[in-house]
Amino acid sequence: MRAPWWMKGVAFSCQSSCGKCCDEPGGIVYLSITDAERISAEHEMKVEDWLERDCRQTLDGRYVLNSRPEDGVCIYLDEKKQCSIYTVRPQQCAAFPWWGENLATERAWNKVKEACPGLTADDAILIDGETVRIHVFADRESTKGFRAWPPRNK
């Protein structure tokens, strides 16, 4: 079996005050169990209370972050286009642009490259394929999400 094209590494450098990956009206950020625990702890809240305040459930019951009602953008993106919970952000967010859907085809990847200046930046550094693979799996785990708190398998 041939290794994915990105295993040889991909140049990337997140650009300060960009926020393009988060500034998407209608974007959905799926949450893993560990995301809910980590972010609620950062807010010094019980997970149940944080879920009630900052999240909603999709039609199939998975928890996702709320969006701002006025523009449909993530509630944690501030006016400077920076994430106000960056150090504890959801793993789906930390995995961007290394989402399986982005890496699946050349067409999908080219679309991401057009939208994300970090992939064509002069200061981009080579992200090794193993790191990309870890992010792909983290995104996959987040997308599975969870539907109840406390989770039954925990």
VENBEL-V325445 format. One record per residue. N is the residue number from 1. RES is the residue in three letters. PSI is psi in radians with two decimals (* if undefined). OMEGA is omega as a letter, one per 20 degrees, with the letter a starting at -180 (* if undefined). D_FIRST is the distance of its C-alpha to the first C-alpha in Angstrom with 2 decimals. Layout:
BEGIN
N:RES:PSI:OMEGA:D_FIRST
N:RES:PSI:OMEGA:D_FIRST
END
This chain:
BEGIN
1:MET:2.37:a:0.00
2:ARG:2.47:r:3.78
3:ALA:2.58:r:6.54
4:PRO:2.65:a:9.27
5:TRP:-0.55:a:12.09
6:TRP:-0.10:a:14.47
7:MET:-0.35:r:12.99
8:LYS:-0.04:r:15.16
9:GLY:2.69:a:18.08
10:VAL:2.36:r:20.43
11:ALA:2.37:a:24.20
12:PHE:2.53:r:26.39
13:SER:1.98:r:29.88
14:CYS:2.32:a:31.61
15:GLN:2.27:a:34.90
16:SER:2.52:a:38.12
17:SER:0.49:r:40.09
18:CYS:-1.19:r:37.37
19:GLY:0.13:a:36.57
20:LYS:-0.56:a:34.89
21:CYS:-0.37:a:32.04
22:CYS:-0.36:a:34.79
23:ASP:0.92:a:37.42
24:GLU:1.86:r:36.05
25:PRO:2.31:r:38.57
26:GLY:0.05:r:37.11
27:GLY:2.58:a:34.05
28:ILE:2.23:r:32.94
29:VAL:1.84:r:32.06
30:TYR:2.58:a:30.76
31:LEU:2.42:r:31.84
32:SER:2.94:r:30.40
33:ILE:-0.78:a:32.88
34:THR:-0.55:r:32.77
35:ASP:-0.86:a:33.43
36:ALA:-0.73:r:36.54
37:GLU:-0.80:a:37.75
38:ARG:-0.81:a:37.25
39:ILE:-0.69:r:38.79
40:SER:-0.66:r:41.67
41:ALA:-0.69:r:42.47
42:GLU:-0.59:r:42.63
43:HIS:0.06:a:45.18
44:GLU:0.83:a:46.97
45:MET:2.71:r:46.67
46:LYS:2.56:a:45.77
47:VAL:-0.78:a:42.40
48:GLU:-0.73:a:44.21
49:ASP:-0.70:r:46.60
50:TRP:-0.77:r:43.95
51:LEU:-0.71:r:41.94
52:GLU:-0.70:a:45.20
53:ARG:-0.80:a:46.09
54:ASP:0.05:a:42.90
55:CYS:2.98:r:40.49
56:ARG:2.98:r:40.37
57:GLN:2.45:r:38.37
58:THR:3.05:r:36.36
59:LEU:-0.55:r:37.18
60:ASP:0.12:r:34.65
61:GLY:-0.08:a:36.21
62:ARG:2.50:r:33.76
63:TYR:2.38:r:35.55
64:VAL:2.78:r:35.20
65:LEU:2.56:r:37.30
66:ASN:2.74:r:40.38
67:SER:2.75:r:40.90
68:ARG:2.33:a:44.24
69:PRO:-0.54:a:46.36
70:GLU:-0.48:a:47.80
71:ASP:-0.04:r:44.59
72:GLY:0.26:a:41.62
73:VAL:2.74:a:40.05
74:CYS:2.38:a:38.91
75:ILE:-0.32:a:41.98
76:TYR:0.05:r:40.89
77:LEU:2.08:a:40.66
78:ASP:-3.14:a:43.97
79:GLU:-0.30:r:46.15
80:LYS:0.15:a:44.62
81:LYS:0.60:r:41.14
82:GLN:2.63:r:40.12
83:CYS:2.15:a:38.80
84:SER:-0.14:r:41.69
85:ILE:0.56:a:39.45
86:TYR:-0.77:a:36.86
87:THR:-0.33:r:36.76
88:VAL:0.33:a:36.04
89:ARG:2.71:r:34.30
90:PRO:2.60:a:31.90
91:GLN:-0.47:r:28.33
92:GLN:-0.72:r:27.26
93:CYS:-0.79:a:29.54
94:ALA:-0.46:a:28.35
95:ALA:-0.31:a:24.72
96:PHE:2.39:j:25.68
97:PRO:0.24:a:24.25
98:TRP:0.79:r:20.91
99:TRP:2.50:r:20.91
100:GLY:-0.72:a:17.85
101:GLU:-0.53:r:19.95
102:ASN:-0.56:a:20.66
103:LEU:-0.10:a:17.14
104:ALA:-0.70:a:15.78
105:THR:2.79:r:17.00
106:GLU:-0.67:r:18.71
107:ARG:-0.82:r:21.91
108:ALA:-0.74:a:21.89
109:TRP:-0.72:r:21.27
110:ASN:-0.62:r:24.07
111:LYS:-0.72:r:26.37
112:VAL:-0.73:r:25.90
113:LYS:-0.62:r:26.58
114:GLU:-0.59:a:29.77
115:ALA:-0.45:a:30.95
116:CYS:1.84:a:30.03
117:PRO:-0.30:r:31.95
118:GLY:-0.32:a:30.16
119:LEU:-0.27:r:27.07
120:THR:0.20:a:29.27
121:ALA:2.59:r:31.94
122:ASP:-0.52:a:33.43
123:ASP:0.20:a:33.12
124:ALA:2.44:r:29.42
125:ILE:2.74:a:27.58
126:LEU:2.08:r:23.94
127:ILE:2.11:a:22.31
128:ASP:2.70:a:19.47
129:GLY:-0.61:r:15.99
130:GLU:-0.68:r:16.64
131:THR:-0.75:r:19.87
132:VAL:-0.80:a:18.37
133:ARG:-0.74:r:15.93
134:ILE:-0.73:r:19.10
135:HIS:-0.67:r:20.93
136:VAL:-0.80:r:18.40
137:PHE:-0.61:r:18.83
138:ALA:-0.73:r:22.58
139:ASP:-0.73:r:22.91
140:ARG:-0.73:r:21.21
141:GLU:-0.75:r:23.71
142:SER:-0.75:a:26.58
143:THR:-0.55:r:25.86
144:LYS:-0.69:r:26.17
145:GLY:-2.85:r:29.56
146:PHE:2.74:a:32.48
147:ARG:-0.11:a:35.39
148:ALA:2.63:r:38.17
149:TRP:2.30:i:39.86
150:PRO:2.64:r:40.01
151:PRO:2.53:a:36.56
152:ARG:-0.57:a:36.79
153:ASN:0.18:a:33.98
154:LYS:*:*:35.51
END
